Amino acid sequence: MPVAQLVTMLRSSPASSAAGLLQAMPAERLPIVAAALKPADLVRIVPALRPEARRGLLQALEPDCLSAVIRGVAPRQAATLLPLVPAERLAPVVAGLSDGALAEVLGGLTPQQRQRVESVAAPGRERKVLGLRYGESVARALVRGNVHVAVYSDTMLVTKGRWRIAVAARLGDDGRVAVRDAEDTAYKVRADGALAVTDVAAAADVVQYTRETSDAGRPLETVVWVDERHDGHLMRALVSLFR
């Protein structure tokens, strides 16, 4: 069957049927057909392929098309595709992902897979991406605490009933940056309080500042959160601001 006719058939078929056609195709013909498909076609078909067929297809794609496909699928799907990307093409694919998308994808990888991806990321990008992942993890912990979480710039606004609390989660911070950002957001949105979340203990002067600020009538708290084991600490700190 001519390639043009096959491509037309693939585009008009349901994803599962199109995947079956690609999987039945001789391996030597796959690169020719893949090159004739648009990234949008592949984004639709790839999730329906069997794992080995996905690997073969990804290896057959040109670098630009491969990057477009990884960017086009949902983060959960991207996390299953990224480990299949050939080593020599991984760096440009990772570079093509936004920081937010990369953070989401990394959250779905095993430690070994994350290390492989992080090893090809641009110098200095890893810290930014890890910071985004940390913020997303804190947001999920807050949601587990049965409160509503909305993103506000690079901070969060938590609501529970009539209460509105500004939350800033900062990785590798001793509280100075998180407190400043939480207070700034609280002022801008007229929140009832501010919460600074970090993965290390707040500095002594930061703790003193939060105490003095709260005593002055501007509820402010700091808390350490690293993983789910600290969910209780996080929620107690948040509830302490509901006053």
SVG drawing of the C-alpha trace seen along z (x, -y; Angstrom):
<svg xmlns="http://www.w3.org/2000/svg" viewBox="-17 -45 43 52">
<polyline fill="none" stroke="black" stroke-width="0.4" points="0.0,0.0 1.4,-3.5 2.5,-5.5 0.1,-8.4 -2.8,-6.0 -1.6,-4.3 -1.2,-7.7 -4.8,-8.6 -6.0,-5.3 -4.1,-5.9 -5.6,-9.4 -9.1,-8.3 -9.0,-5.2 -9.6,-5.1 -6.4,-5.2 -6.6,-1.5 -7.0,-0.5 -4.2,-2.9 -2.0,-1.4 -2.7,2.1 -1.8,1.1 1.6,-0.4 2.3,2.7 1.7,5.0 4.0,3.0 7.4,4.3 10.1,2.7 12.0,1.3 8.9,-0.6 8.1,-2.2 10.5,-5.2 9.1,-6.1 5.5,-6.1 6.4,-7.8 8.1,-10.6 4.9,-11.1 2.7,-11.5 2.3,-14.8 3.2,-15.0 -0.5,-15.5 -1.2,-12.1 1.4,-10.4 0.3,-12.0 -3.1,-10.4 -1.8,-7.0 1.2,-6.5 -0.7,-5.8 -2.5,-2.9 0.7,-1.2 2.2,1.8 5.4,0.9 7.8,2.4 6.0,0.8 6.3,-2.6 10.0,-2.1 10.4,-1.2 8.3,-4.2 10.2,-6.7 13.5,-5.4 12.2,-5.9 11.2,-9.6 13.4,-12.6 14.5,-14.6 12.2,-17.5 9.2,-15.3 10.2,-13.2 10.3,-16.3 6.9,-17.5 5.3,-14.1 6.7,-14.1 5.5,-17.7 2.1,-16.9 1.1,-13.9 -0.2,-14.2 2.6,-14.4 1.7,-10.9 2.1,-9.5 5.3,-11.5 6.7,-9.8 6.2,-6.4 7.7,-7.6 10.8,-9.6 12.6,-6.4 12.2,-5.0 14.0,-7.9 17.4,-6.9 20.3,-8.3 21.7,-10.4 18.3,-12.2 17.4,-12.6 19.1,-16.0 17.2,-17.9 13.9,-16.3 14.4,-17.4 15.5,-20.8 12.2,-21.1 10.0,-20.6 8.9,-23.5 10.1,-23.6 6.6,-22.9 6.1,-20.0 9.5,-18.5 8.7,-18.8 5.4,-16.8 7.2,-14.2 10.0,-13.7 7.3,-13.0 6.3,-9.9 9.7,-8.4 11.7,-6.0 14.8,-7.3 17.0,-5.7 15.0,-7.2 15.0,-10.6 18.8,-10.5 19.1,-9.7 16.9,-12.7 18.5,-15.1 22.0,-14.2 21.2,-15.7 19.3,-18.8 21.0,-22.2 23.2,-23.2 21.2,-25.1 17.9,-23.9 17.7,-21.0 17.3,-23.2 14.5,-25.1 12.7,-22.0 13.2,-20.4 11.7,-23.5 8.6,-23.2 8.3,-19.6 8.5,-20.4 5.8,-23.1 3.5,-20.6 4.1,-18.0 3.1,-20.5 0.0,-21.4 -1.0,-17.7 -0.4,-17.4 -2.7,-20.4 -5.4,-18.9 -5.1,-15.7 -5.9,-17.9 -9.3,-18.7 -8.7,-22.3 -9.0,-24.0 -5.7,-25.0 -5.3,-27.6 -2.0,-28.6 -1.2,-32.3 1.9,-33.1 4.6,-30.9 2.7,-30.6 -0.6,-29.2 -3.9,-30.4 -5.6,-28.0 -9.2,-28.4 -11.4,-26.6 -14.7,-28.1 -14.3,-31.8 -10.5,-31.5 -7.9,-32.4 -4.2,-31.6 -1.3,-32.4 1.2,-29.6 4.8,-29.7 6.7,-26.4 10.4,-26.8 13.0,-24.0 16.4,-24.4 15.3,-27.6 15.7,-28.4 12.4,-30.3 13.7,-33.7 12.5,-33.4 9.3,-31.5 8.2,-33.9 8.8,-36.9 6.9,-35.3 4.0,-34.1 3.6,-37.6 3.8,-39.3 1.0,-37.0 -1.1,-37.5 -0.9,-41.3 -1.8,-41.2 -4.8,-38.9 -5.8,-40.2 -5.5,-36.7 -6.2,-36.0 -2.7,-34.6 0.5,-33.4 2.3,-30.1 5.9,-29.4 6.7,-25.8 10.3,-24.6 12.2,-21.3 14.6,-22.4 14.1,-24.1 13.5,-27.8 16.4,-30.0 16.1,-31.2 15.7,-34.8 12.9,-33.8 11.1,-31.9 11.4,-35.0 10.1,-37.2 7.0,-35.0 6.2,-35.1 6.5,-38.9 4.5,-39.3 1.7,-37.1 1.7,-38.9 1.3,-42.1 -1.9,-40.8 -0.6,-39.5 -0.9,-35.6 2.3,-34.0 3.7,-30.5 6.5,-28.4 6.6,-24.6 8.9,-21.9 7.5,-19.5 9.5,-16.8 7.1,-14.1 3.8,-12.5 5.1,-11.8 4.9,-15.5 1.3,-16.0 0.1,-16.3 2.6,-19.0 1.6,-20.9 -2.1,-20.8 -1.6,-21.8 0.4,-24.8 -2.3,-25.8 -5.1,-25.3 -3.3,-27.5 -3.7,-30.4 -7.5,-30.0 -8.2,-32.5"/>
</svg>
